[in-house]
Amino acid sequence: MWGKIFLVTTGLASLFYFLFPEQFDVFDTKGGDVLGIKKINAQVNKQTIETAILAYCLNENELPDSLNKLYEGYLDERIKIDLSSLFDYKQISDKDCKYHLDAN
């Protein structure tokens, strides 16, 4: 019985977090990263961002000034994701498409 109560409670908490993540700001660990989800998300998506940087560099013959420029502001305006806050991005060489990318 206690197992079922635990499963139902944690399942409901997960559902509410999925539907209303802003309501969980009281559990903020640091810098707006509720329960560490942003940090985990950044680590999982790092390879995708690296691929997007390389594609941008090959198409435009230069590195983007910021990560949000990769999607021409689409993520900022529509989905409210700020890639610049999730990653530490530094250009090393535009000519060779060299950069440094780390998850914050």
GROMACS elastic network, one bead per residue, 0.5 to 0.9 nm:
[ bonds ]
;  ai    aj funct       b0    kb
    1     4     6  0.52369   500
    1     5     6  0.64077   500
    1     6     6  0.87055   500
    2     5     6  0.50616   500
    2     6     6  0.60975   500
    2     7     6  0.85854   500
    3     6     6  0.50743   500
    3     7     6  0.61521   500
    3     8     6  0.86030   500
    4     7     6  0.50836   500
    4     8     6  0.60795   500
    4     9     6  0.84773   500
    5     8     6  0.52033   500
    5     9     6  0.60424   500
    5    10     6  0.85689   500
    6     9     6  0.51766   500
    6    10     6  0.61005   500
    6    11     6  0.83332   500
    7    10     6  0.53151   500
    7    11     6  0.58456   500
    7    12     6  0.84608   500
    8    11     6  0.50412   500
    8    12     6  0.60690   500
    8    13     6  0.85713   500
    9    12     6  0.52291   500
    9    13     6  0.62088   500
    9    14     6  0.86573   500
   10    14     6  0.61097   500
   10    15     6  0.85602   500
   11    14     6  0.51161   500
   11    15     6  0.61750   500
   11    16     6  0.86553   500
   12    15     6  0.50106   500
   12    16     6  0.61215   500
   12    17     6  0.84897   500
   13    16     6  0.51766   500
   13    17     6  0.60832   500
   13    18     6  0.85696   500
   14    17     6  0.50460   500
   14    18     6  0.61231   500
   14    19     6  0.86345   500
   15    18     6  0.50771   500
   15    19     6  0.61957   500
   15    20     6  0.84430   500
   16    19     6  0.50572   500
   16    20     6  0.56373   500
   16    21     6  0.73612   500
   16    23     6  0.86529   500
   17    20     6  0.52341   500
   17    22     6  0.80868   500
   17    23     6  0.76379   500
   17    24     6  0.69067   500
   18    21     6  0.59683   500
   20    23     6  0.57539   500
   20    24     6  0.76734   500
   21    24     6  0.55577   500
   21    25     6  0.75344   500
   21    34     6  0.80113   500
   22    25     6  0.56732   500
   22    34     6  0.85023   500
   23    26     6  0.74985   500
   24    27     6  0.57217   500
   24    28     6  0.73647   500
   24    34     6  0.67353   500
   24    35     6  0.84490   500
   25    28     6  0.50777   500
   25    29     6  0.88364   500
   25    32     6  0.73593   500
   25    33     6  0.83806   500
   25    34     6  0.59930   500
   25    35     6  0.88203   500
   26    29     6  0.87926   500
   26    34     6  0.81290   500
   27    33     6  0.88666   500
   27    34     6  0.59836   500
   27    35     6  0.64111   500
   28    31     6  0.74612   500
   28    32     6  0.59200   500
   28    33     6  0.58655   500
   28    35     6  0.62989   500
   28    36     6  0.81957   500
   29    32     6  0.72190   500
   29    33     6  0.59187   500
   29    34     6  0.59250   500
   29    35     6  0.60542   500
   29    36     6  0.67015   500
   30    33     6  0.56203   500
   30    34     6  0.76206   500
   30    35     6  0.89163   500
   30    36     6  0.82696   500
   31    34     6  0.84825   500
   32    36     6  0.89666   500
   32    38     6  0.84713   500
   33    36     6  0.52238   500
   33    37     6  0.62795   500
   33    38     6  0.54987   500
   33    39     6  0.71326   500
   34    37     6  0.60590   500
   34    38     6  0.73298   500
   35    38     6  0.82443   500
   36    39     6  0.54388   500
   36    40     6  0.63719   500
   36    41     6  0.86277   500
   37    40     6  0.51958   500
   37    41     6  0.59670   500
   37    42     6  0.85347   500
   38    42     6  0.60336   500
   38    43     6  0.86574   500
   38    86     6  0.69552   500
   39    42     6  0.51209   500
   39    43     6  0.63615   500
   39    44     6  0.87400   500
   39    86     6  0.70969   500
   39   103     6  0.70570   500
   39   104     6  0.68513   500
   40    43     6  0.52222   500
   40    44     6  0.62698   500
   40    45     6  0.86779   500
   41    44     6  0.51648   500
   41    45     6  0.61149   500
   41    46     6  0.84597   500
   41    86     6  0.86025   500
   42    45     6  0.52173   500
   42    46     6  0.58357   500
   42    83     6  0.85564   500
   42    86     6  0.59782   500
   42    87     6  0.70557   500
   42   102     6  0.88824   500
   42   103     6  0.57563   500
   42   104     6  0.78246   500
   43    46     6  0.53407   500
   43    47     6  0.82785   500
   43   102     6  0.85804   500
   43   103     6  0.61467   500
   44    47     6  0.74366   500
   44    48     6  0.84434   500
   45    48     6  0.52672   500
   45    49     6  0.63656   500
   45    50     6  0.87601   500
   46    49     6  0.51832   500
   46    50     6  0.62286   500
   46    51     6  0.87419   500
   46    87     6  0.83760   500
   46   101     6  0.81543   500
   46   102     6  0.78963   500
   46   103     6  0.72670   500
   47    50     6  0.50006   500
   47    51     6  0.62582   500
   47    52     6  0.86732   500
   48    51     6  0.51268   500
   48    52     6  0.62785   500
   48    53     6  0.87075   500
   49    53     6  0.61472   500
   49    54     6  0.86408   500
   49    67     6  0.82661   500
   49    70     6  0.87611   500
   50    53     6  0.50781   500
   50    54     6  0.62688   500
   50    55     6  0.86695   500
   50   101     6  0.78113   500
   51    54     6  0.51510   500
   51    55     6  0.61768   500
   51    56     6  0.85683   500
   52    55     6  0.50859   500
   52    56     6  0.60414   500
   52    57     6  0.85116   500
   52    70     6  0.69093   500
   52    71     6  0.88169   500
   53    56     6  0.51064   500
   53    57     6  0.61108   500
   53    58     6  0.86405   500
   53    63     6  0.70164   500
   53    64     6  0.73313   500
   53    67     6  0.79219   500
   53    70     6  0.69265   500
   53    97     6  0.85330   500
   53    99     6  0.89716   500
   54    57     6  0.50641   500
   54    58     6  0.61687   500
   54    59     6  0.86187   500
   54    63     6  0.80858   500
   54    97     6  0.70781   500
   55    58     6  0.51480   500
   55    59     6  0.61440   500
   55    60     6  0.84849   500
   56    59     6  0.51871   500
   56    60     6  0.58419   500
   56    61     6  0.77169   500
   56    62     6  0.75409   500
   56    63     6  0.68636   500
   56    64     6  0.71994   500
   56    70     6  0.67538   500
   57    60     6  0.52931   500
   57    61     6  0.50223   500
   57    63     6  0.50089   500
   57    64     6  0.73239   500
   57    94     6  0.79539   500
   57    96     6  0.89931   500
   57    97     6  0.61582   500
   58    61     6  0.53678   500
   58    62     6  0.74494   500
   58    63     6  0.87100   500
   58    97     6  0.81105   500
   59    62     6  0.81270   500
   60    63     6  0.76337   500
   60    64     6  0.86602   500
   61    94     6  0.75538   500
   61    95     6  0.73753   500
   61    97     6  0.81395   500
   62    65     6  0.89471   500
   62    93     6  0.86888   500
   62    95     6  0.67138   500
   62    96     6  0.86024   500
   62    97     6  0.68408   500
   63    66     6  0.85382   500
   63    91     6  0.70014   500
   63    93     6  0.80788   500
   63    94     6  0.54544   500
   63    95     6  0.84740   500
   63    97     6  0.62319   500
   63    98     6  0.81829   500
   63    99     6  0.80899   500
   64    67     6  0.65850   500
   64    68     6  0.84619   500
   64    69     6  0.60879   500
   64    70     6  0.65432   500
   64    91     6  0.83174   500
   64    94     6  0.88880   500
   65    68     6  0.85348   500
   65    69     6  0.68603   500
   65    70     6  0.89079   500
   65    90     6  0.87773   500
   65    91     6  0.78870   500
   66    69     6  0.54790   500
   66    70     6  0.74711   500
   66    83     6  0.85061   500
   66    84     6  0.67511   500
   66    89     6  0.74167   500
   66    90     6  0.85639   500
   67    70     6  0.54831   500
   67    71     6  0.80456   500
   67    82     6  0.83979   500
   67    83     6  0.57854   500
   67    84     6  0.56955   500
   67    87     6  0.82623   500
   67    89     6  0.73200   500
   68    71     6  0.61171   500
   68    72     6  0.66670   500
   68    73     6  0.58322   500
   68    74     6  0.80810   500
   68    75     6  0.71005   500
   68    76     6  0.70677   500
   68    81     6  0.86503   500
   68    82     6  0.67175   500
   68    83     6  0.58079   500
   68    84     6  0.65042   500
   69    73     6  0.59946   500
   69    74     6  0.87312   500
   70    73     6  0.77061   500
   70    74     6  0.89128   500
   71    74     6  0.54953   500
   71    75     6  0.66177   500
   71    76     6  0.88396   500
   72    75     6  0.79591   500
   72    76     6  0.87493   500
   73    76     6  0.51717   500
   73    77     6  0.61267   500
   73    78     6  0.83645   500
   74    77     6  0.53832   500
   74    78     6  0.57541   500
   74    79     6  0.74798   500
   74    80     6  0.86299   500
   74    81     6  0.90000   500
   75    78     6  0.55842   500
   75    79     6  0.51677   500
   75    80     6  0.58108   500
   75    81     6  0.53119   500
   75    82     6  0.70791   500
   75    83     6  0.82043   500
   76    79     6  0.62106   500
   76    81     6  0.53364   500
   76    82     6  0.59355   500
   76    83     6  0.84503   500
   77    80     6  0.58161   500
   77    81     6  0.82177   500
   78    81     6  0.83133   500
   81    84     6  0.88964   500
   81    85     6  0.87123   500
   81    86     6  0.88182   500
   82    85     6  0.55553   500
   82    86     6  0.68125   500
   83    86     6  0.50456   500
   83    87     6  0.61596   500
   84    87     6  0.54475   500
   84    88     6  0.68635   500
   84    89     6  0.73270   500
   85    88     6  0.75274   500
   85   104     6  0.73651   500
   86   102     6  0.87427   500
   86   103     6  0.60155   500
   86   104     6  0.55167   500
   87   101     6  0.65816   500
   87   102     6  0.55547   500
   87   104     6  0.50992   500
   88   100     6  0.77014   500
   88   101     6  0.56080   500
   88   102     6  0.51005   500
   88   103     6  0.60378   500
   88   104     6  0.59594   500
   89    99     6  0.72510   500
   89   100     6  0.57186   500
   89   102     6  0.67529   500
   89   103     6  0.87036   500
   90    99     6  0.56875   500
   90   100     6  0.51428   500
   90   101     6  0.66963   500
   91    94     6  0.70339   500
   91    97     6  0.81956   500
   91    98     6  0.66040   500
   91   100     6  0.64447   500
   91   101     6  0.88784   500
   92    96     6  0.86225   500
   92    97     6  0.78043   500
   92    98     6  0.52403   500
   92   100     6  0.69698   500
   93    96     6  0.55633   500
   93    97     6  0.57940   500
   93    99     6  0.67024   500
   94    97     6  0.50325   500
   94    98     6  0.65789   500
   94    99     6  0.82655   500
   95    98     6  0.78195   500
